[in-house]
Amino acid sequence: MKIKLWGLMAVSALALSACDVVRVPGATPEPGPDIPEGAPGPPPPTVPVNDPWGEGEDPTDNSNDDPIVVDPVDPDPDPVDPADPADPGDPGDPGSPEDPINPEDPGSDPVQPDPDDSQPDPTDNVDVVDPVDPEPDVPVSPPPPPLPVAFEYYAPGDLIPGTGTGQGDDTVYAPNMLFPIKTAATWPQSMVYRWGGAIGGDQCDPKNYEIPWRDNFCEKRSSTRNTPMCPTNKVHQGQDIRVGSAADCNALRAQPKRDRGLHEVIAVEDGIIQHIGTYSVQLKGTETGNIYSYLHLNMRRLRVSALDTVEAGDTLGFVSNDFGSTPTTFHLHFEIKAPIEGEGIVHVPPYMSLVAAYERREGGRGELVEDDNVAIASFPAFPDDIDIVE
């Protein structure tokens, strides 16, 4: 009896010593590191283990239960058996029996919509921005047609041959001034070397009103009138302007001298009437400081007095031929004195300022024409002692 008991105890001890080997079914694991006394157990594996117990079973078996398919959108879906043809599946699933794809019906495939099923285009009525050019070119309207030609003129400094040496200066010294004649057509030109002047003829000859404008600043004179803006001395210091027409000229001649007044002369700039002489009116511009001189007005019909304040466009008087005791032709002699660096306030060429002002007044452009080089008069034909002061 004692022998059997000791034998049973020996067998039990052998069984206990083999517990670590037989506790896990399957292959015998390789021995691991010694576990310190009191440790909670072996550390968790560093990589996922599909079959930690070595049983070779499908983790989705779950004792033959249906596998759980996890929807990433719905993490807790109802169990679905994808292999079960009797399961209707998701009604929205294109492969489900409730939503079959008919090859003959293009609209039955949600991946390929029905081409006849018109849907609004999200890009309709949306400005497409070019990433290269975020500000695309806007259609540019064609430039307006050029202004009509209102008059023709010779180049500045192009005097009648033989009448002096002009100054080819195209500077507009008074860029904002008004034209000194209010409304009438005008013909800037020489009063001395045209018909009715020193060469004879009638000042009302129609040929005086049928030619391009012509500069006569720096035209030769007998008196000592000088300006550093001319290449020679004894010169004409302004621009002569014939006004109106041949018929107007004859109408003025028929009027009594004191009543003459067909064409208004106006202030070209806001300013003060600085001086009134025997046959001249001086206006000093308040904006520019320029001094504008008007000669040969009808001095009996002036509309201003010395020291009057005037605005641009105010009437100063009327075109006539007053020249002291010696009458001249019917015209306006117009001068500009302007500050010039290194020279002070001196007479400057008014010709191109008049061209610009007339273009604004008429809403048309002047057309530059070439000189035909045909001399209306040649200065050497006049005696040396002739007195030309106009």
C-alpha positions in Angstrom: 0.0 0.0 0.0 2.8 2.4 0.8 4.6 1.4 -2.4 1.5 2.3 -4.5 1.2 5.7 -2.7 4.8 6.6 -3.4 4.4 5.6 -7.0 1.4 7.8 -7.4 3.2 10.7 -5.9 6.1 10.2 -8.2 3.8 10.2 -11.3 2.1 13.4 -10.0 5.5 15.2 -9.6 6.5 14.3 -13.2 3.2 15.7 -14.4 3.6 18.9 -12.5 7.1 19.4 -13.9 5.7 19.2 -17.5 2.9 21.8 -17.1 4.8 24.6 -18.9 5.1 22.3 -21.9 1.7 20.9 -22.2 -0.4 23.9 -21.2 -0.5 25.2 -24.8 -1.6 22.8 -27.5 0.5 22.6 -30.6 4.2 22.9 -31.2 6.6 23.2 -28.3 7.6 26.9 -27.9 11.3 27.8 -27.7 12.5 28.6 -24.2 12.4 32.3 -23.4 14.4 34.4 -20.9 14.1 33.7 -17.3 11.2 35.5 -15.6 12.1 37.3 -12.5 10.3 36.3 -9.4 7.1 38.4 -8.9 7.0 39.5 -12.6 3.4 39.9 -13.9 4.1 37.7 -16.9 5.8 37.7 -20.3 5.8 41.1 -22.2 3.3 41.5 -25.0 4.6 40.6 -28.5 6.2 43.5 -30.4 4.4 42.5 -33.7 0.8 41.3 -34.2 0.4 37.6 -33.8 -2.3 35.9 -35.8 -2.4 32.6 -33.8 -0.9 33.2 -30.4 -2.0 29.8 -29.1 -0.8 27.8 -32.1 -4.1 26.2 -32.6 -4.3 26.8 -36.4 -7.9 28.1 -36.1 -9.5 30.9 -38.2 -9.8 34.0 -35.9 -13.1 34.7 -37.7 -14.5 31.3 -36.8 -16.1 32.4 -33.5 -17.5 28.9 -33.0 -18.9 28.8 -36.5 -20.7 32.2 -36.0 -21.1 34.5 -39.0 -18.1 36.7 -39.6 -18.4 40.4 -38.8 -17.7 42.7 -41.7 -16.8 46.2 -40.4 -18.0 49.2 -42.5 -15.5 52.1 -42.1 -18.4 54.5 -42.4 -20.7 52.5 -40.0 -18.4 50.8 -37.4 -21.3 48.8 -35.9 -23.2 47.4 -38.9 -25.7 44.5 -38.9 -24.1 41.2 -39.7 -24.1 40.5 -43.4 -23.0 37.4 -45.1 -21.6 38.5 -48.5 -21.6 34.9 -49.7 -25.3 34.4 -49.0 -27.2 35.1 -52.3 -30.4 35.3 -50.3 -29.1 38.3 -48.4 -30.6 41.4 -50.1 -27.5 43.4 -49.1 -27.4 47.3 -49.1 -30.2 48.7 -51.2 -27.7 51.3 -52.4 -25.2 48.7 -53.4 -25.1 48.6 -57.2 -24.5 44.8 -57.1 -27.6 44.1 -54.9 -30.5 42.2 -56.5 -32.8 45.2 -55.7 -30.6 47.6 -57.9 -29.4 45.4 -60.8 -27.3 46.9 -63.6 -29.0 46.6 -67.0 -26.4 46.8 -69.8 -29.2 48.0 -72.1 -30.1 50.8 -69.7 -27.2 53.3 -69.3 -28.9 55.0 -66.5 -29.0 51.9 -64.3 -25.3 52.1 -63.6 -24.6 54.9 -61.1 -20.9 54.9 -62.1 -22.0 55.7 -65.7 -25.0 58.0 -65.5 -27.5 58.2 -68.2 -26.2 60.6 -70.9 -29.7 61.8 -71.6 -30.3 62.7 -68.0 -29.2 66.3 -68.2 -27.7 67.6 -65.0 -26.8 71.3 -64.3 -23.1 71.9 -65.1 -21.5 73.4 -61.9 -19.2 75.4 -64.1 -22.1 77.2 -65.9 -22.1 80.9 -65.4 -18.9 80.8 -63.4 -15.9 82.9 -64.4 -12.9 80.7 -65.1 -9.8 82.2 -63.8 -6.6 81.5 -65.7 -4.0 80.6 -63.0 -1.3 82.0 -65.3 -3.1 85.3 -65.9 -5.5 86.0 -63.0 -6.6 89.2 -64.7 -7.5 88.2 -68.3 -7.4 90.8 -70.9 -10.7 92.8 -71.2 -11.8 93.5 -74.7 -10.5 96.9 -75.6 -12.8 99.2 -77.5 -11.3 100.5 -80.8 -9.8 104.0 -80.5 -12.1 106.8 -81.4 -11.7 108.2 -84.9 -9.4 111.1 -85.2 -10.8 114.6 -84.9 -11.7 116.3 -88.2 -9.2 118.7 -89.6 -10.3 122.2 -88.5 -7.5 124.2 -90.1 -4.1 123.9 -91.7 -0.9 125.5 -90.5 2.7 125.9 -91.4 5.4 124.9 -89.0 6.5 127.3 -86.2 9.3 129.5 -87.4 8.4 129.0 -91.1 8.1 132.7 -92.0 7.4 134.0 -95.5 10.7 133.8 -97.3 12.7 137.0 -97.1 10.8 138.4 -94.1 13.1 137.5 -91.4 14.5 134.5 -89.5 11.9 132.6 -87.6 12.3 130.6 -84.4 11.4 126.9 -84.9 10.0 126.6 -81.4 7.1 124.2 -81.0 6.7 124.9 -77.2 3.2 125.5 -76.0 4.0 128.3 -73.4 0.3 128.7 -72.3 -1.1 125.1 -72.5 -4.4 125.9 -70.8 -5.2 129.3 -72.2 -8.4 130.0 -74.2 -8.2 131.2 -77.8 -8.4 135.0 -77.7 -11.1 135.3 -80.4 -14.4 134.1 -79.0 -16.1 132.5 -81.9 -15.1 133.7 -85.4 -12.8 131.8 -87.8 -9.2 133.1 -87.7 -6.3 133.3 -90.1 -3.0 134.0 -88.3 -0.6 135.5 -90.8 1.6 138.4 -91.6 -0.1 141.8 -91.9 2.9 143.4 -93.5 3.7 140.9 -96.2 0.2 140.1 -97.3 -2.3 142.0 -99.4 -3.3 145.2 -97.8 0.1 145.6 -96.1 3.4 147.0 -97.3 3.2 145.1 -100.6 -0.1 146.8 -101.6 -3.4 145.4 -102.5 -6.6 145.3 -100.5 -6.6 143.9 -97.0 -10.1 142.4 -97.6 -8.9 140.4 -100.6 -10.4 136.9 -100.3 -6.9 135.4 -100.8 -6.0 136.5 -97.3 -8.7 134.1 -96.0 -7.8 131.1 -98.0 -4.3 130.1 -96.8 -2.9 128.0 -94.0 -1.9 129.7 -90.7 1.6 131.2 -90.7 3.9 132.2 -87.9 5.2 135.8 -87.9 7.0 135.9 -84.6 10.5 137.2 -85.2 9.4 138.8 -88.5 11.8 141.7 -89.4 10.9 145.2 -88.2 12.5 148.6 -88.3 12.1 149.5 -84.7 14.2 148.2 -81.9 11.9 145.5 -80.5 13.9 142.6 -79.3 13.5 139.3 -77.5 16.1 136.6 -76.6 13.7 134.1 -78.1 14.5 135.3 -81.6 17.8 134.7 -83.4 18.0 138.4 -84.7 17.1 141.8 -83.4 14.5 144.3 -84.5 11.7 141.8 -84.6 7.9 141.3 -84.4 7.2 140.2 -80.8 3.8 138.6 -81.3 1.4 136.9 -83.7 -0.9 138.8 -86.0 -4.4 137.2 -86.4 -6.8 138.0 -89.2 -10.4 137.4 -88.1 -13.6 136.4 -89.9 -13.9 136.6 -93.6 -13.5 138.9 -96.6 -17.1 139.9 -96.1 -16.6 140.7 -92.4 -13.6 142.8 -93.4 -15.7 144.9 -95.7 -18.5 145.2 -93.1 -16.0 146.6 -90.5 -14.7 149.1 -93.0 -18.2 150.3 -93.7 -18.9 150.9 -90.0 -18.0 154.2 -88.2 -14.7 153.8 -86.4 -16.1 154.2 -83.0 -18.8 151.5 -83.6 -16.6 148.8 -85.1 -17.2 145.6 -83.3 -18.1 142.3 -85.0 -15.8 139.9 -83.3 -15.3 139.6 -79.6 -11.9 139.4 -78.0 -11.8 137.5 -74.7 -9.6 136.9 -71.7 -7.5 133.8 -72.2 -6.9 133.2 -68.5 -8.3 134.4 -65.2 -6.4 137.5 -64.2 -6.2 141.3 -63.7 -6.2 144.0 -66.3 -2.7 145.3 -65.6 -2.5 148.1 -68.1 -4.5 149.9 -70.8 -2.5 151.8 -73.3 -3.2 153.9 -76.4 -4.0 150.8 -78.5 -3.3 147.9 -76.1 -4.7 146.0 -73.2 -2.5 143.9 -70.9 -3.8 141.0 -68.9 -1.7 139.3 -66.2 -2.8 135.7 -65.5 -3.2 134.8 -61.9 -2.4 131.2 -62.4 0.6 131.3 -64.6 1.9 134.9 -64.1 2.0 135.2 -67.9 1.3 138.7 -69.4 -1.0 138.7 -72.4 -1.1 141.8 -74.7 -4.0 142.6 -77.0 -3.3 145.2 -79.7 -5.6 147.1 -82.2 -8.9 146.7 -80.4 -11.6 149.3 -80.8 -10.4 151.3 -77.8 -13.8 153.2 -77.6 -15.7 150.0 -77.0 -13.6 148.3 -74.4 -15.5 146.3 -71.8 -12.8 146.5 -69.1 -10.8 149.1 -67.2 -7.4 149.0 -65.6 -7.1 146.8 -62.4 -10.4 145.0 -63.3 -10.4 141.3 -62.3 -11.6 139.1 -65.1 -12.3 135.4 -65.7 -11.2 133.3 -68.7 -13.7 133.9 -71.4 -14.8 137.4 -70.3 -15.1 139.9 -73.2 -12.4 142.5 -73.2 -13.4 144.3 -76.4 -13.7 144.0 -80.2 -11.3 143.5 -83.2 -10.5 146.7 -85.0 -7.5 148.5 -86.4 -6.6 151.2 -83.8 -2.9 152.0 -83.9 -2.7 155.4 -82.5 -2.7 158.1 -85.2 -1.8 155.5 -87.9 -4.4 152.9 -88.6 -3.4 149.3 -89.5 -5.3 146.4 -91.0 -8.2 144.8 -89.2 -6.6 142.2 -87.0 -5.6 141.2 -83.5 -1.9 141.4 -82.5 -1.4 138.9 -79.6 1.6 138.6 -77.4 2.7 136.4 -74.5 5.4 137.3 -72.0 6.3 134.3 -69.8 9.0 133.6 -67.2 12.0 131.9 -68.9 14.8 130.5 -66.7 17.9 132.7 -67.1 16.1 135.3 -69.1 13.3 136.6 -66.8 9.9 137.5 -68.2 10.3 137.9 -71.9 8.3 137.7 -75.2 7.9 134.0 -76.2 6.5 132.6 -79.4 2.6 132.4 -79.1 2.1 130.5 -82.3 1.8 126.9 -80.9 -0.2 128.0 -77.9 -2.7 129.5 -80.3 -2.7 126.3 -82.4 -3.5 124.2 -79.3 -6.2 126.6 -78.0 -7.9 126.8 -81.4 -8.0 123.0 -81.6 -9.8 122.9 -78.2 -12.2 125.7 -79.2 -13.1 124.0 -82.5 -13.0 120.4 -81.3 -10.9 119.6 -84.3 -7.2 119.3 -85.1 -4.8 121.4 -87.0 -3.0 119.7 -89.9 0.6 120.6 -90.4 1.3 121.3 -94.1 4.6 121.7 -96.0 5.7 125.1 -97.2 5.6 125.5 -100.9 8.5 127.9 -100.7 6.8 130.4 -103.0 7.5 133.9 -101.6 4.5 136.1 -101.4 6.9 139.0 -101.0 10.6 139.2 -100.6 12.0 141.6 -98.0 14.9 142.9 -100.2 12.2 144.3 -102.6 11.5 147.0 -100.0 13.7 150.1 -99.6 16.1 149.9 -96.7 14.6 153.0 -95.1 11.0 151.7 -95.1 9.4 152.1 -91.6 7.8 148.8 -90.6 6.7 149.0 -87.1 3.5 146.9 -87.0 
